[in-house]
Amino acid sequence: MRATRRPGQARERGAHQLAFTVRRTVSRDRLPQLRQLLAEMAAPRGGTAPRIPFDQLTGVHFARLLLLDEVVDREGRTIDASLVYMSEVDAPLERHLAELCTLAAPALDAAFGLCTDYPEAPDAPRRRRFLCDNRVRAQAVYVNALGRTREQILREDRLHRAIEEFLDRERNRLPAEAPRVRAAIQRFVESDAALAWARRRAPAPSLRHRVAEAVHLVSWTVALLLLAPLALALLVPFVLVLRLHERRDEPELLRPDPDHARALGEIEDFGAQNQFSAVGFIKPGPFRRGLIAVVLFLIDFAARHVYVRGSLAGVKTIHFARWVVLDDRRRAIFTSNYDGSLENYMDDFIDKVAFGLNASFSNGVGYPRTRFLFFSGARREDEFKDHLRRRQIPTQVWYSAYQHLTLHNIENNALIRSGLFGTLSEPEVAAWLRRL
C-alpha cells in the first residue's frame, strides 16, 4: 500500500556517504590553549567552550576533532602539530560545509581560530574557503552499508521501539497466529501519521551517484584487466624486491607506555560503539610509498564495489573507516568507528582480515615482520596489538549520532521495516516477528 505524504511531512531522501577531512597546523604557543579547548568541548558537562552542534548538522553519522602532536620524522625534519576535523556524513558535501560555517561557526572559530591562517574576520564564505583550502582527501574509505542515511537509521530505530511499545500495550489482546499479529502491527503503523514513511521502501542513493559508481567500476575493471599482463611480467621482480625490503624491516618489539594506554582507555567503552585513531610513519623509499598507494587504491575499490553491505571481508562491526596519507606521503592516519571493545575489534581483524592488515599497515614503520606482504605480521598477535596501541592517539572530541546502536541492531531495524509490508509466507512472518 502506498502512503500519502501529508502537508509538512518531510519525505525520506536517499544519499551516499562521504568522508570529509580538514587539517591545519597549530603554532607551539597556542597548543596549550587548544588542548584546554578540546577538553572542554569533550566534557559531558560544564565548560564554557562552544561545541559543534552535531545533532543539528544534517546527515552526520560520526565526527571527531583530534590533535596531531609535533613530531620529528626519520630524517630529522619537524612536522608541526595540527588540528584535524573528520566527519562521516550523508551527501551532499555542500550542505555539510554550509552548516559547519553557520550552525557550527562559534566552535569552528574557537578551534580552528587557534590554527595558522584562519581568517581574522570570519564569516560564512571565509570559513568555507578555509575548510576547502585545508581539505585532505582520503585514499581509501569503507562504509558499512552504502546509502543507509543517518535519517533512515534513526527513524528505523524509532519504528522498532514504537512497535515494541504497541506489542507491550496490546499483549493480552493480540491473537496467537503470527500472520494476525503482523496484521495488527500493520494497522498500528498505518494509523500513526508519524510512521507513514515506514510504508515505503528505504530510498536509494541518487541515480547520478549510482551511474557514477557504475562507470567507476567498469572503467577501472577494464583498466586493471589491461594492466594484468604487465603486472604478471613484473610479479617475480616485485616479489624479490619485496622480500629484500621485508628482510631489512625492523619491527618495534615494545610494549605500550602505561600512561599512554591509560589515557586511551579513559575515552573508550562509554557505549555500544568505540572510536579508533592511529597515525604512523610510512617506511621510507619509493618502493614502500608506491606500494601503499596501490594497496590503498585496491582497498578503496573493494570497499566501493565489493564490500558494500554489512561486511568487510567478514568483519561486521565497522561502521566507517578511512585511510589518509599525510605530510608528503611520510605519514598516514587510519580512523574507524566500530562496535564493542578494542580487544574484540583487534581479534576480529586478526582472525578474518590479517592479510588486509598486512598489505596496508606493513608499509608503516615498526610493523611486525611480514612474509610476501600478506603473511605473518598481524598473526604475531601480541606484537601486532602492542604496535597498534602504540600508534593509537587520543580522539579528543568524538560524536556518534546513534551510539546506543550496534550494526547488528541497525541491520535488524532495517529488516523489520522491509518486512513490515508486502507478501510473506507464514514461516517468513514468524521469522520476522522474532526480530521484535
ZIFEN-V426372 format. One record per residue. SS is DSSP state (~ for helix, > for strand, _ for the rest). PSI is psi in whole degrees, 0 to 359 (NA if undefined). Layout:
BEGIN
ss->SS psi->PSI
ss->SS psi->PSI
END
This chain:
BEGIN
ss->_ psi->134
ss->_ psi->139
ss->_ psi->143
ss->_ psi->125
ss->_ psi->126
ss->_ psi->157
ss->_ psi->137
ss->_ psi->354
ss->_ psi->119
ss->_ psi->136
ss->_ psi->138
ss->_ psi->133
ss->_ psi->144
ss->_ psi->156
ss->_ psi->156
ss->_ psi->171
ss->> psi->149
ss->> psi->150
ss->> psi->114
ss->> psi->131
ss->> psi->133
ss->> psi->137
ss->> psi->136
ss->> psi->143
ss->> psi->155
ss->> psi->134
ss->_ psi->153
ss->~ psi->321
ss->~ psi->344
ss->~ psi->358
ss->~ psi->313
ss->~ psi->320
ss->~ psi->319
ss->~ psi->320
ss->~ psi->315
ss->~ psi->319
ss->~ psi->313
ss->~ psi->323
ss->~ psi->320
ss->~ psi->323
ss->~ psi->327
ss->~ psi->341
ss->_ psi->133
ss->_ psi->329
ss->_ psi->156
ss->_ psi->181
ss->_ psi->147
ss->_ psi->0
ss->_ psi->139
ss->_ psi->146
ss->_ psi->151
ss->_ psi->123
ss->_ psi->72
ss->~ psi->324
ss->~ psi->334
ss->~ psi->351
ss->_ psi->120
ss->_ psi->127
ss->_ psi->12
ss->> psi->118
ss->> psi->305
ss->> psi->154
ss->> psi->157
ss->> psi->152
ss->> psi->128
ss->> psi->154
ss->> psi->125
ss->> psi->117
ss->_ psi->160
ss->_ psi->135
ss->> psi->165
ss->> psi->128
ss->_ psi->180
ss->_ psi->346
ss->_ psi->8
ss->_ psi->9
ss->_ psi->137
ss->> psi->134
ss->> psi->116
ss->_ psi->154
ss->_ psi->152
ss->> psi->154
ss->> psi->135
ss->> psi->131
ss->> psi->132
ss->> psi->140
ss->> psi->147
ss->> psi->116
ss->> psi->150
ss->> psi->142
ss->_ psi->154
ss->_ psi->153
ss->~ psi->325
ss->~ psi->321
ss->~ psi->317
ss->~ psi->316
ss->~ psi->314
ss->~ psi->318
ss->~ psi->324
ss->~ psi->320
ss->~ psi->352
ss->~ psi->292
ss->_ psi->324
ss->_ psi->13
ss->~ psi->314
ss->~ psi->316
ss->~ psi->322
ss->~ psi->315
ss->~ psi->321
ss->~ psi->317
ss->~ psi->300
ss->~ psi->346
ss->_ psi->342
ss->_ psi->0
ss->> psi->166
ss->_ psi->144
ss->_ psi->20
ss->_ psi->142
ss->_ psi->136
ss->_ psi->325
ss->_ psi->77
ss->_ psi->137
ss->_ psi->179
ss->~ psi->313
ss->~ psi->320
ss->~ psi->321
ss->~ psi->316
ss->~ psi->318
ss->~ psi->319
ss->~ psi->314
ss->~ psi->316
ss->~ psi->321
ss->~ psi->333
ss->_ psi->16
ss->> psi->140
ss->_ psi->126
ss->_ psi->139
ss->_ psi->144
ss->_ psi->334
ss->> psi->139
ss->> psi->133
ss->> psi->132
ss->> psi->127
ss->_ psi->314
ss->> psi->97
ss->_ psi->130
ss->_ psi->353
ss->_ psi->104
ss->_ psi->164
ss->~ psi->318
ss->~ psi->317
ss->~ psi->314
ss->~ psi->313
ss->~ psi->320
ss->~ psi->317
ss->~ psi->330
ss->~ psi->317
ss->~ psi->322
ss->~ psi->312
ss->~ psi->312
ss->~ psi->322
ss->~ psi->318
ss->~ psi->319
ss->~ psi->318
ss->~ psi->319
ss->~ psi->314
ss->~ psi->323
ss->~ psi->319
ss->~ psi->320
ss->_ psi->15
ss->~ psi->316
ss->~ psi->350
ss->~ psi->357
ss->_ psi->145
ss->_ psi->166
ss->_ psi->332
ss->_ psi->134
ss->~ psi->314
ss->~ psi->325
ss->~ psi->326
ss->~ psi->315
ss->~ psi->319
ss->~ psi->322
ss->~ psi->320
ss->~ psi->318
ss->~ psi->317
ss->~ psi->321
ss->~ psi->313
ss->~ psi->318
ss->~ psi->331
ss->~ psi->347
ss->_ psi->109
ss->~ psi->330
ss->~ psi->344
ss->~ psi->14
ss->~ psi->327
ss->~ psi->333
ss->~ psi->348
ss->~ psi->2
ss->_ psi->157
ss->_ psi->152
ss->_ psi->134
ss->_ psi->150
ss->_ psi->165
ss->_ psi->165
ss->_ psi->153
ss->~ psi->321
ss->~ psi->316
ss->~ psi->317
ss->~ psi->322
ss->~ psi->317
ss->~ psi->320
ss->~ psi->321
ss->~ psi->318
ss->~ psi->317
ss->~ psi->315
ss->~ psi->311
ss->~ psi->313
ss->~ psi->317
ss->~ psi->329
ss->~ psi->315
ss->~ psi->315
ss->~ psi->318
ss->~ psi->324
ss->~ psi->321
ss->~ psi->328
ss->~ psi->349
ss->~ psi->315
ss->~ psi->320
ss->~ psi->318
ss->~ psi->319
ss->~ psi->321
ss->~ psi->328
ss->~ psi->358
ss->~ psi->311
ss->~ psi->310
ss->~ psi->321
ss->~ psi->314
ss->~ psi->320
ss->~ psi->315
ss->~ psi->319
ss->~ psi->312
ss->~ psi->325
ss->~ psi->315
ss->~ psi->319
ss->~ psi->324
ss->~ psi->333
ss->~ psi->345
ss->_ psi->145
ss->_ psi->100
ss->_ psi->150
ss->_ psi->105
ss->_ psi->68
ss->_ psi->144
ss->_ psi->152
ss->_ psi->147
ss->_ psi->130
ss->~ psi->322
ss->~ psi->321
ss->~ psi->314
ss->~ psi->322
ss->~ psi->318
ss->~ psi->321
ss->~ psi->320
ss->~ psi->332
ss->_ psi->343
ss->_ psi->21
ss->_ psi->158
ss->_ psi->44
ss->_ psi->358
ss->_ psi->196
ss->_ psi->342
ss->> psi->163
ss->> psi->164
ss->> psi->156
ss->> psi->131
ss->> psi->128
ss->> psi->142
ss->> psi->144
ss->> psi->167
ss->> psi->141
ss->> psi->140
ss->_ psi->139
ss->_ psi->160
ss->_ psi->151
ss->~ psi->330
ss->~ psi->309
ss->~ psi->321
ss->~ psi->324
ss->~ psi->320
ss->~ psi->316
ss->~ psi->328
ss->~ psi->317
ss->~ psi->315
ss->~ psi->315
ss->~ psi->326
ss->~ psi->315
ss->~ psi->323
ss->~ psi->315
ss->~ psi->319
ss->~ psi->314
ss->~ psi->321
ss->~ psi->327
ss->~ psi->330
ss->~ psi->348
ss->_ psi->303
ss->_ psi->73
ss->_ psi->359
ss->> psi->80
ss->_ psi->358
ss->_ psi->130
ss->> psi->91
ss->_ psi->39
ss->_ psi->344
ss->> psi->118
ss->_ psi->23
ss->_ psi->4
ss->> psi->121
ss->> psi->306
ss->> psi->151
ss->> psi->154
ss->> psi->151
ss->> psi->126
ss->> psi->125
ss->> psi->135
ss->> psi->167
ss->_ psi->56
ss->_ psi->43
ss->_ psi->25
ss->_ psi->332
ss->> psi->165
ss->> psi->148
ss->> psi->137
ss->> psi->130
ss->> psi->150
ss->> psi->162
ss->> psi->124
ss->> psi->165
ss->> psi->148
ss->_ psi->194
ss->_ psi->162
ss->~ psi->322
ss->~ psi->314
ss->~ psi->323
ss->~ psi->313
ss->~ psi->321
ss->~ psi->319
ss->~ psi->314
ss->~ psi->313
ss->~ psi->316
ss->~ psi->328
ss->~ psi->327
ss->~ psi->38
ss->~ psi->323
ss->~ psi->321
ss->~ psi->321
ss->~ psi->314
ss->~ psi->318
ss->~ psi->322
ss->~ psi->306
ss->~ psi->342
ss->_ psi->349
ss->_ psi->2
ss->> psi->148
ss->_ psi->134
ss->_ psi->359
ss->_ psi->146
ss->_ psi->147
ss->_ psi->132
ss->> psi->166
ss->> psi->125
ss->_ psi->39
ss->_ psi->315
ss->_ psi->344
ss->> psi->160
ss->> psi->231
ss->~ psi->253
ss->~ psi->339
ss->~ psi->342
ss->_ psi->79
ss->~ psi->308
ss->~ psi->318
ss->~ psi->317
ss->~ psi->314
ss->~ psi->321
ss->~ psi->317
ss->~ psi->314
ss->~ psi->317
ss->~ psi->324
ss->~ psi->328
ss->~ psi->345
ss->> psi->142
ss->_ psi->156
ss->_ psi->138
ss->_ psi->103
ss->_ psi->320
ss->> psi->126
ss->> psi->138
ss->> psi->137
ss->> psi->134
ss->_ psi->345
ss->_ psi->61
ss->_ psi->343
ss->_ psi->354
ss->_ psi->127
ss->_ psi->169
ss->~ psi->329
ss->~ psi->316
ss->~ psi->315
ss->~ psi->316
ss->~ psi->320
ss->~ psi->317
ss->~ psi->320
ss->~ psi->322
ss->~ psi->328
ss->~ psi->316
ss->~ psi->313
ss->~ psi->335
ss->_ psi->4
ss->_ psi->316
ss->_ psi->166
ss->_ psi->176
ss->_ psi->127
ss->_ psi->145
ss->_ psi->168
ss->~ psi->317
ss->~ psi->324
ss->~ psi->322
ss->~ psi->316
ss->~ psi->318
ss->~ psi->322
ss->~ psi->318
ss->~ psi->329
ss->~ psi->339
ss->_ psi->343
ss->_ psi->NA
END
